[in-house]
Amino acid sequence: MTGKTRGSLETWVLAARPKTLPAALAPVLVGTAVAWSVDGFRAGPAAAAAFGALLLQIGSNLANDVYDFERGADREDRTGPLRVTQAGLLTPGQVRRAMVLVFGASIFVGIYLTAVAGWPVIAIGLAAIGAAIAYTGGPWPLGYNGLGELFVLLFFGFAAVCGTAYVQVGHVPRSAWVAGFAAGCLASAILVVNNVRDVDQDRLAGKRTLPVRFGRSWGVAEFGVLTAAGIFLPVASVLTGRQPPTLLIVLAAAPLAVPLFQSLRDERGPALNRTLAGTARLFLIWSVLYSAGLLLGGRG
């Protein structure tokens, strides 16, 4: 049991899961660097994209908290970080109302970005909100049917990077697609760690993630493929002349991925919470390196 006060500010901060928020900002940073590299940086839309990403992440966290609890995926023996609904710190109704409020606030950000960049922002924003809810809610939740990685790839990769570049440049630069795919792979690796850690509990709850469907070793291999793709895809784009040589700086993230892979392969249970945090840190460091590589490469 926790010593936190029910309904306190500390509880609401816990519900927002602040440790997940850098992963929401990381692809926005990359998309902004892409915009700068094609001489399209605009501070207002960049800041709004970052704020919108934070709101969508918090709203998604609240949705996952309440829907996982109601589906029985969050039990008292869970190995992951504390969930406020399962712990009794907030009622399902409170969490649902907060989720609606946060998603509502994101719509106001979307209105501004729509005025700046046009109707595609509406489509992206509504799709992001719908997918965040459908990840664990609704009659056919994505995360319970092995589609979590695809969801993350689409929204933390392509939508976040390409969308951020779009609201600043007015179109999606070609370089944003490569950056979006690479970012999506590394963001998906965070989810894979979570799914490998929880594979036994998810199986009992009927949550059919890919590690549940195909085994723990599948998840470990998936993690290796995703992290390698995220780090080495930019290298391939440099070698083919599509990106500046300065982007090779992303290789500095490679040594960080090796111990994370080994940890995921060898450890079990709560020990993997450190691996989860380390993978999120890897994503953030990679994003900073990728952005620095584009900035150092100059505008073109």
C-alpha positions in Angstrom: 0.0 0.0 0.0 1.1 3.5 -0.6 1.4 6.4 1.8 0.1 8.9 -0.7 -3.1 10.8 0.1 -6.1 9.9 -1.9 -6.9 12.6 -4.4 -3.9 14.8 -3.5 -1.8 16.8 -6.0 0.9 14.2 -5.6 -1.5 11.5 -6.6 -2.5 13.4 -9.7 1.1 13.9 -10.7 1.6 10.2 -10.2 -1.4 9.5 -12.5 0.1 11.7 -15.2 3.3 9.5 -15.1 5.8 12.3 -15.6 8.6 9.8 -16.4 6.8 9.0 -19.7 6.6 12.6 -20.8 10.2 12.9 -22.3 9.2 10.1 -24.7 6.4 12.3 -25.9 8.7 15.3 -26.4 11.5 13.4 -28.1 9.9 13.0 -31.5 8.7 16.6 -31.4 12.3 17.6 -31.0 13.3 15.6 -34.0 10.5 16.9 -36.1 11.5 20.5 -35.2 15.1 19.8 -36.1 13.8 18.4 -39.5 11.9 21.7 -40.0 15.0 23.7 -39.2 17.1 21.7 -41.6 14.9 22.7 -44.5 14.7 26.3 -43.3 11.2 26.0 -42.1 11.5 26.4 -38.3 8.6 28.3 -36.6 8.7 28.7 -32.8 5.0 29.1 -32.2 3.9 25.9 -34.0 6.9 24.0 -32.5 5.9 25.0 -29.0 2.3 24.1 -29.6 3.2 20.7 -31.0 5.3 20.0 -27.9 2.4 21.1 -25.6 -0.1 19.1 -27.6 2.2 16.0 -27.4 2.4 16.3 -23.6 -1.4 16.5 -23.3 -1.9 13.5 -25.5 0.6 11.5 -23.5 -1.0 12.4 -20.2 -4.5 11.7 -21.6 -3.3 8.3 -22.9 -1.7 7.5 -19.5 -5.0 8.3 -17.7 -6.9 6.1 -20.2 -4.5 3.2 -19.7 -4.7 3.5 -16.0 -8.5 3.3 -15.7 -9.1 0.8 -18.6 -6.4 -1.6 -17.6 -7.8 -1.6 -14.1 -11.3 -2.3 -15.4 -10.1 -5.1 -17.6 -8.2 -6.8 -14.7 -4.7 -6.2 -16.3 -3.6 -4.2 -13.2 -3.6 -6.4 -10.2 -2.0 -6.1 -6.7 0.9 -8.3 -7.8 1.8 -6.1 -10.8 5.6 -5.6 -11.3 5.4 -2.2 -13.0 5.1 1.3 -11.5 2.1 2.1 -9.3 -1.2 2.7 -11.0 -3.5 5.1 -9.2 -6.8 3.4 -10.0 -5.6 0.0 -9.0 -4.1 1.4 -5.8 -7.4 3.1 -4.9 -5.8 6.5 -4.9 -8.4 7.8 -7.5 -11.7 6.4 -8.5 -12.4 5.3 -12.1 -14.8 8.2 -12.5 -12.2 10.7 -11.4 -9.6 9.3 -13.8 -12.1 9.3 -16.7 -13.1 12.9 -16.1 -9.5 14.0 -15.9 -8.9 12.1 -19.2 -11.7 14.0 -20.9 -10.4 17.3 -19.5 -6.9 16.7 -20.8 -8.0 15.5 -24.2 -10.3 18.6 -24.4 -7.3 20.8 -23.7 -5.4 19.2 -26.5 -8.2 20.1 -28.9 -7.7 23.8 -28.1 -4.0 23.3 -29.1 -5.2 21.6 -32.2 -7.4 24.6 -33.1 -4.4 26.9 -33.1 -2.3 24.4 -35.2 -5.2 24.0 -37.6 -5.3 27.8 -38.1 -1.6 27.6 -38.8 -1.4 24.5 -40.9 -4.9 23.6 -42.1 -7.3 20.7 -41.8 -4.8 17.8 -41.8 -4.0 18.8 -38.2 -7.7 18.0 -37.3 -7.4 14.5 -38.8 -4.1 13.8 -37.0 -5.3 15.1 -33.7 -8.6 13.2 -33.7 -6.9 10.0 -34.8 -4.3 10.4 -32.0 -7.1 10.9 -29.3 -9.1 8.0 -30.7 -6.1 5.7 -30.8 -5.0 6.7 -27.3 -8.4 5.7 -25.9 -8.7 2.6 -28.1 -5.3 1.4 -27.0 -6.8 -0.1 -23.8 -10.4 0.9 -24.1 -13.4 0.1 -26.3 -14.6 -3.3 -27.6 -11.3 -4.3 -29.3 -8.4 -2.6 -27.5 -5.3 -2.3 -29.6 -2.9 -3.1 -26.8 -4.8 -6.3 -25.9 -4.6 -7.6 -29.5 -0.9 -7.3 -30.3 -1.1 -3.9 -32.1 0.6 -1.8 -29.5 3.9 -1.6 -31.4 2.1 -0.5 -34.6 0.2 2.2 -32.6 3.4 3.5 -31.1 5.2 3.5 -34.5 2.4 5.4 -36.1 1.8 8.0 -33.4 5.2 8.4 -31.6 7.0 8.0 -34.9 5.3 9.2 -38.1 2.5 11.4 -36.7 4.7 13.1 -34.1 7.8 13.7 -36.2 6.1 14.3 -39.6 3.3 16.2 -38.0 5.7 18.5 -36.1 7.6 19.2 -39.3 4.3 19.7 -41.2 2.9 22.4 -38.9 6.1 24.4 -39.3 7.1 23.8 -42.9 3.6 23.5 -44.5 4.4 20.1 -46.0 6.2 16.9 -44.9 9.9 17.0 -45.9 11.2 13.7 -47.3 13.7 13.5 -44.4 10.9 13.5 -41.9 9.7 10.1 -43.0 13.0 8.5 -42.3 13.3 10.3 -39.0 9.7 9.3 -38.1 10.3 5.6 -38.8 13.5 5.6 -36.8 11.9 7.4 -33.8 8.9 5.1 -33.9 11.2 2.1 -33.7 12.9 3.3 -30.6 9.6 4.4 -29.0 8.2 1.0 -29.7 11.2 -0.6 -28.0 10.0 1.1 -24.7 6.6 -0.7 -25.1 8.4 -4.0 -25.8 10.3 -3.8 -22.5 7.0 -3.2 -20.7 5.3 -6.1 -22.5 8.2 -8.5 -21.8 8.3 -7.5 -18.1 4.5 -8.1 -17.8 4.2 -11.2 -20.0 3.0 -13.5 -17.3 0.4 -11.1 -15.9 -0.8 -10.1 -19.3 -1.4 -13.7 -20.2 -3.5 -14.2 -17.1 -5.5 -11.0 -17.9 -6.1 -12.0 -21.5 -3.9 -9.3 -22.9 -2.5 -10.8 -26.1 0.7 -8.7 -26.6 3.3 -10.1 -29.0 5.4 -11.6 -26.2 2.2 -13.3 -25.0 1.4 -14.6 -28.4 4.9 -15.7 -29.5 6.9 -16.0 -26.3 9.3 -14.0 -24.2 12.2 -14.7 -26.5 10.2 -13.1 -29.4 9.9 -9.9 -27.3 13.7 -9.8 -26.6 14.5 -10.3 -30.3 11.9 -7.6 -31.2 13.6 -5.2 -28.9 17.0 -5.9 -30.6 15.5 -5.3 -34.0 13.8 -2.1 -33.1 16.7 -0.5 -31.3 19.1 -1.5 -34.2 16.7 -0.1 -36.8 16.3 3.2 -34.9 20.1 3.6 -34.5 21.3 2.3 -37.9 18.5 3.5 -40.3 19.9 7.1 -40.1 23.3 5.7 -40.9 21.9 4.1 -44.0 20.4 7.4 -45.1 23.8 9.1 -44.7 25.5 6.4 -46.7 23.0 6.8 -49.5 23.5 10.6 -49.6 20.1 11.5 -48.3 21.3 13.0 -45.0 24.3 15.0 -43.9 27.3 13.1 -42.6 26.9 14.8 -39.2 23.9 12.6 -38.6 26.4 9.8 -37.9 26.5 11.2 -34.4 23.5 9.0 -33.6 26.0 6.1 -33.4 27.0 7.4 -30.0 23.7 5.9 -28.7 24.6 2.4 -29.8 26.7 1.5 -26.7 23.7 2.4 -24.5 21.5 -0.1 -26.3 23.7 -3.2 -25.7 23.4 -3.4 -21.9 19.6 -2.8 -22.2 19.3 -5.7 -24.5 21.3 -7.9 -22.2 19.2 -6.8 -19.2 15.9 -7.6 -21.0 17.3 -11.0 -22.0 18.6 -12.0 -18.6 16.5 -10.3 -15.9 12.9 -10.8 -14.8 10.2 -8.9 -12.8 10.8 -5.5 -11.1 14.4 -5.5 -12.2 13.1 -4.7 -15.7 11.7 -1.4 -14.4 15.3 -0.1 -14.7 15.5 -1.4 -18.2 12.3 0.4 -19.0 13.7 3.6 -17.7 16.9 3.1 -19.5 15.2 2.5 -22.8 13.2 5.7 -22.4 16.5 7.5 -21.7 18.0 5.9 -24.8 15.1 7.3 -26.9 15.6 10.8 -25.5 19.4 10.7 -25.9 19.0 9.4 -29.5 16.5 12.2 -30.2 18.9 14.8 -29.0 21.8 13.3 -31.0 19.6 13.0 -34.2 18.5 16.6 -33.8 22.1 17.8 -33.2 23.2 15.9 -36.3 20.6 17.8 -38.4 21.5 21.1 -36.9 25.2 20.6 -37.4 24.6 19.5 -41.0 23.2 22.9 -41.9 20.2 24.0 -43.8 19.5 22.6 -47.2 
